[in-house]
Structures are given as structure tokens and as C-alpha cells.
Amino acid sequence: MKDIMNIPMNDLKREYALLKDEIDEAMAEVLASGRYIGGDVVDRFEKGWADYLGVEHVISCANGTDALLIAFMALDLQQGDEIIMPAYGYIAAAESAVLIGLVPVLVDVGAAYNLDVSLIEDAISSKTKAILPIQLFGKCADMQVINTIAKRHGLYVIEDAAQASGGAVVIDNQTYKAGTVGTIGCFSHFPTKNLGCFGDGGSICTNDKDLAEKIRRIKKHGQSAKYIHKDVGVNSRLDALQAAILNVKLKHLDQHNNRRREVAKRYSSSLKHQEIKAMDFDAAHTYHQYPCVVTSDRRDAIKSQLSRQGITSTTYYPKAISEQEAMLGKVIVHSDKRSKELALSNLCLPISPTITDEEVDHICDIINYKL
Ligand SMILES: Cc1ncc(COP(=O)(O)O)c(C=O)c1O
């Protein structure tokens, strides 16, 4: 039997192999230092990431979900306060909000999977305190409009940029980094993310000094000085080994995002299947995922067919946030028609900085000629 080419969504072993010497050296340095929590390596990551992002402050934390929770706590959001967020995407923001008694107001997304900005103002109430775009799959929402609405109504903007490290946002013809144009930006450094470590990791950025100090206290049990607790906080640390890996990966982030763009361009120009709508290529995207829309009701059958051919594909996400059982009765659903449609039609194809042209061509051939 002819060998099947097995292609996962992303190949983290390959990514490690690519940077092995640098990563091994950085990790050995931490292991030899005896300083495994905090310290110089973590400081270096916060400084390097802040410089890269062009922001004043980066505060590292244990994961992207904590980054969101800490952002809500730092902004002193209170029980019953409403946050406008998309009805489609990863659940972390809605979940963290519900956990501390906030109310997500779920607003539908547009064609590019981001918050549909034309619906936001209609969802604002006297209880609304913030707008939270999820920069899904590596593509930013229209931040210029979101910031304008937020300013008009006196709202915070919290960017869930977990999937968009290194992405671009244009405001008034100026280009900024994803996650840096709101009040607070939140990142995940989960291994598969564009800037991922080899375990859990997260970070929070802001240009507001007082807010940065408060975030720093909250992530460390609310401590203002050793064993002096000013705020109620949490324990959320990025450990030094993960910071060491991020210091290496940060140097390669732009190059890796460029490779993701090349892969996306190849898919967009090669995929020609009448039931699978590929995305138009977008140079501002960082292609954390390459999402397609299956226009028939055969999405799951197509996934199984691909799997039999050795190709992994994934649905991000099989339900809108508004449809998740955990959220029922805890959120206000403003609008979710397209979100529900996307949950039924989304199909993401393998993409990573290490996937080869040959593998992408193979996937396209299978889709175009064998499905
Ligand atoms: C959009 C989004 N937000 C938040 C998170 C949460 O990040 P973490 O898994 O690091 O807690 C993720 C992780 O998958 C995500 O994709």
C-alpha cells in the first residue's frame, strides 16, 4: 500500500528541532541558575516583548485565561457589569467574566470571524463597561471603530489577542501590533500559539502605568510588598523555563508569521473545491489558523475523508459561545446568527511555520481531486 503522508494541524516537534540549539542553551542557562520562578530571564521576556509590541508595560502570567481574568480584576469590574464580546471564538474570555460575576453580552461576528462592529452600539446598556474583541485566528477586528465607540461611551477595550501575536492593526493610517491598541491586551503563549512556549504561559500589556502596577500586584496575590496584600489577587506566574523559550521564539516570531502567510497564500490560490470556500489572502493576518467554510452540510464527512487520507483538520469551534451549555443563563445573547452558521461550517486546515510547500500542495490536491 502506498505510504500515506500524515499531516497534523501543527508539528511542535519540528518547531523544536528547528530551534533546538538555541532553546537547549537557553533552558540549560535557567537550569544552572537555580532561579526557576521570576528573575532575570522572566524580566528579559517582559522587556523584549514590550519592545517588540511597542508598549510601555508587559506583565507575564501563567496562561491566556488568567491574563483575561486579571485584566477584568485590574479594571475593577464589578458583579453585574456587562462586557460586549463576540458570540464566536474561544470561551476563555466569557468564562473568566462569568467566573467573577460579570455578564458577557454576546454580539455576532462578521465574515472574517471578528466582532461585527456595526452591531456593537445596539448592545450597549447602562451596565456596559468594556468591549472585548477576540482577534480570532490571527486577524484583528476593526479596532479603529471599536476604539471610537468605546471612547464615545466611556468604555474600556480589552483585546483578546491570544491568537494574534505579531499581528497588525491599522488606526488612522498608523500600524500597531495586535493587542496594543486597547486599554489592556491579553496573550496566550500555549505551545501551538504563534508565540508559544513548551507549557502554559500568558502575558498582559498596557500603556497605563497605574494599571500595570495593579496587574503586577494582582498576579501575585495582590502583594504591594512582600507579604503585604493591597488587593485580592491570584497566583499566576510564567516560570523561568517558559520565559527562556519565549525569549528564543520571540526572535523568530516575524519570520514564522511570514511563513504562515506564505502557507495561507498557497492555500488561498490553490484550493478549488466547490463545497470548500477558502479565505482571500490577507497580508495583515497572522494565520494562527487557516479557516475555510464548507458550504454544504458535509463538513463532518469531509473531515473524516481528510482524516482517512492522513490529513488532520479541526473545527474551531463546533458551537457558538452562546450555544455552550456552560454559558446558558449567564450571558446576554444580543445576536449570534452568523456565529451559529460558522460553528456548523468551519473547517481549519493544517498551518504552522514548519509545514512544507509539498505538504500544502498535497493537502490541496487531496481536497481538489480526491474528495
Ligand atoms: C482566543 C483565545 N483566548 C484565550 C485563550 C486562553 O489561553 P490559555 O489556553 O493560555 O489559557 C485561548 C487559548 O486557546 C484562545 O485561543
The ligand as an SDF file (V2000), in Angstrom:
LIG
                    3D

 16 16  0  0  0  0  0  0  0  0999 V2000
   -8.7630   33.3630   21.7110 C   0  0  0  0  0  0  0  0  0  0  0  0
   -8.2040   32.7310   22.9470 C   0  0  0  0  0  0  0  0  0  0  0  0
   -8.3400   33.3680   24.1160 N   0  0  0  0  0  0  0  0  0  0  0  0
   -7.8530   32.8540   25.2590 C   0  0  0  0  0  0  0  0  0  0  0  0
   -7.2080   31.6440   25.2680 C   0  0  0  0  0  0  0  0  0  0  0  0
   -6.7500   31.0810   26.5720 C   0  0  0  0  0  0  0  0  0  0  0  0
   -5.3650   30.8820   26.5970 O   0  0  0  0  0  0  0  0  0  0  0  0
   -4.7240   29.7680   27.5410 P   0  0  0  0  0  0  0  0  0  0  0  0
   -5.0140   28.4450   26.9290 O   0  0  0  0  0  0  0  0  0  0  0  0
   -3.2740   30.1060   27.5180 O   0  0  0  0  0  0  0  0  0  0  0  0
   -5.3270   29.9280   28.8730 O   0  0  0  0  0  0  0  0  0  0  0  0
   -7.0290   30.9470   24.0740 C   0  0  0  0  0  0  0  0  0  0  0  0
   -6.3600   29.6370   24.0560 C   0  0  0  0  0  0  0  0  0  0  0  0
   -6.6510   28.7560   23.3100 O   0  0  0  0  0  0  0  0  0  0  0  0
   -7.5560   31.4960   22.8760 C   0  0  0  0  0  0  0  0  0  0  0  0
   -7.4190   30.8640   21.7100 O   0  0  0  0  0  0  0  0  0  0  0  0
  1  2  1  0
  2  3  1  0
  2 15  2  0
  3  4  2  0
  4  5  1  0
  5  6  1  0
  5 12  2  0
  6  7  1  0
  7  8  1  0
  8  9  2  0
  8 10  1  0
  8 11  1  0
 12 13  1  0
 12 15  1  0
 13 14  2  0
 15 16  1  0
M  END
$$$$
